[in-house]
Amino acid sequence: MIISSAVVQTHPQEVENLQQRLEAISGVEVHASTEKGQMVLTLEHETLTESADVFTKIQLMDGALSASLIFNQNEPEPESIYDPTQREESQ
């Protein structure tokens, strides 16, 4: 799982409209917005390619003046962190 955060800037009068369009994108969640047109969001996707494609889509959206990637992390799936069968085989 790829987890990213971003800040998007828009015109103040476009905040509500852009927020609705962002939240319609699978894997995107808007966590905060300001009256000045700034929005904080997270992106959660299975692959880095998918995450990058969605971020590019956000950058190119009408009304998005800028989009800055703040954080990006590759989280391993829980089953890949601990596999109890591996422990049993090694004993």
Buried (B, 14 or more C-beta within 10 A) or exposed (E): BBBBBBBBBBEEEBBEEBBEBBEEBEBBEBEEBEEEBBBBBBBBBEEEEBBBEBBEBBBEBEBBEEBEBEEBEEEEEEEEEEEEEEEEEEE
